[in-house]
Amino acid sequence: MSALVYLDYAATTPVDPRVAEVMQRYLTLDGTFANPASRSHMLGWQAEQAVESARRQVADLIAADPREIVWTSGATEADNLALIGFMRANRERGQHLVTSIVEHKAVVDTASALEREGFEVTWLTPGADGRITPEQLREAMRPDTALVSLMAVNNELGCIHDLAALSEVAHAGGAAFHVDAAQGVGRIDLDVGRLGIDLMSLSGHKTYGPKGIGVLYVRRSQEIRIEPLIHGGGHERGMRSGTLATHQIAGMGEAFALAEAEAEADQARILGLRNRMLDGLSDLSGIYSNTPIDVAVPNILNLAFEGVDGESLLMALRNIAVSTGSACNSASVEPSYVLKGIGVPRALALASLRFSFGRFTTEADIDAALQALHHALPGLRR
Ligand SMILES: *Cc1c(COP(=O)(O)O)cnc(C)c1O
């Protein structure tokens, strides 16, 4: 077979060439390379302008004020800053955090670290569709609950949370609401005002921007205070010190502007690809969707292949880049904690693959995956 077909967009996306083109303007001597914090010369001001313009591009996509955007190194750091920074700054408000067992490791491991620091965490278990219901959250709320952290779109399953309903419950209980929306940008509406979001983590590289850049949205309000994790020059209103990476920031800004302009068309096309994949598999038996199709983004399709060994299936599909569970733990042979978390039996979880599509996926890519599956499955099941 020919070149590798990339169906792992939920792990990372390629940088859009239009984004790469913008980024190159901020690196070399003939570009705007200066430190955006340099106030004493023109080149510094130009770099600052580029940073502020990108800040507005990101803010526009989530209907926020640019002053509510804090640049970080990615969604992982944003999740750490949201959870640790908020809980430490609000000890008098309460020591209790509510989250779920199927969050990204950047939230799960951070919440565990907070437990070791003496905070209390309630770990909600989702239903088979991967979602926490508002009723479940209401039951978990306590008088000392300071923060609720739930993801917008699950990175392994693609299921979408009802953020408006969940934030209402969090606020009714006197808690702030944090959302990891790394997988939501360009897929679902992320209007922070309408959805009642107080803190939101975003990543550049899940939306055709560069790796190594992200954002924590921090609502401008007396109620939402954050203790910094990284101390230094007092950048980003004191919440995150460190020289701003102009090229990364400009890239993320451009990527988010493109997402805002093109999301609808992208998503409609990707829905067509997802349905082509499902239709193409309908003649094969013993394939189950771990993705709750009716409440999921169209770009993630997590499928379980009954009666096959996952590793052998991955080997047979070596020309198709897909993921077993999440890319972050593909080194371990344990079933994905997310699939386990929604009650998928161990054998089926081990025989599950996540196909994820994006802006540059073609019908030919889908057909190559379908062909590889039709070719491999009968032999693997024999
Ligand atoms: C990718 C991802 C992250 C981590 O983002 P980075 O920018 O790579 O640190 C966090 N949460 C979710 C849901 C993700 O998909």
The ligand as a Tripos MOL2 file, in Angstrom:
@<TRIPOS>MOLECULE
LIG
   15    15     1     0     0
SMALL
NO_CHARGES

@<TRIPOS>ATOM
      1 C1         -4.8080   17.5990   23.6850 C.3       1 LIG1
      2 C2         -5.6300   17.8480   24.8780 C.ar      1 LIG1
      3 C3         -5.0880   18.4490   26.0100 C.ar      1 LIG1
      4 C4         -3.6430   18.8250   26.1070 C.3       1 LIG1
      5 O1         -3.3680   19.9300   25.2890 O.3       1 LIG1
      6 P1         -1.8400   20.3620   25.0160 P.3       1 LIG1
      7 O2         -1.9770   21.6750   24.3300 O.co2     1 LIG1
      8 O3         -1.2680   19.2890   24.1590 O.co2     1 LIG1
      9 O4         -1.1610   20.4710   26.3360 O.co2     1 LIG1
     10 C5         -5.9150   18.6720   27.0880 C.ar      1 LIG1
     11 N1         -7.2090   18.3190   27.0500 N.ar      1 LIG1
     12 C6         -7.7700   17.7500   25.9910 C.ar      1 LIG1
     13 C7         -9.2040   17.4050   26.0020 C.3       1 LIG1
     14 C8         -6.9990   17.4860   24.8610 C.ar      1 LIG1
     15 O5         -7.5580   16.8890   23.8070 O.3       1 LIG1
@<TRIPOS>BOND
     1     1     2 1
     2     2     3 ar
     3     2    14 ar
     4     3     4 1
     5     3    10 ar
     6     4     5 1
     7     5     6 1
     8     6     7 2
     9     6     8 1
    10     6     9 1
    11    10    11 ar
    12    11    12 ar
    13    12    13 1
    14    12    14 ar
    15    14    15 1
@<TRIPOS>SUBSTRUCTURE
     1 LIG1         1 GROUP 0 **** ****
